[in-house]
Amino acid sequence: MANGLRKWVAEKWVDIGSKRKDGSYAPCGRSKGEKRKGYPKCVPLAKARSMSEGQRRSAVARKRAAGNKGPKPTNVSTFAKRRKMSMGGLV
């Protein structure tokens, strides 16, 4: 358990909501006094690279739609849940 947690903490976390012009991502978190548009959606760099552009946009949109209600950040799922298909269409 402790080994998995150390690995998780040691990963390079990036904000997929703020992509730079050179294609890299801003590091997760903010420096003192830094202003950014919208709430950060942070994922490990390896996961950010494996996601499609649509998946990244969807995750950031859901994070920003959830907003920040209170002193703690609101967590949202990185990948949207798939909708089930029924005989008549989507459920």
Secondary structure by P-SEA (a helix, b strand, c coil): caaaaaaaaaccccccccccccccccccccccccccccccccccaaaaaaccaaaaaaaaaaaaaacccccbbbbbbcccbbbbbcccccc
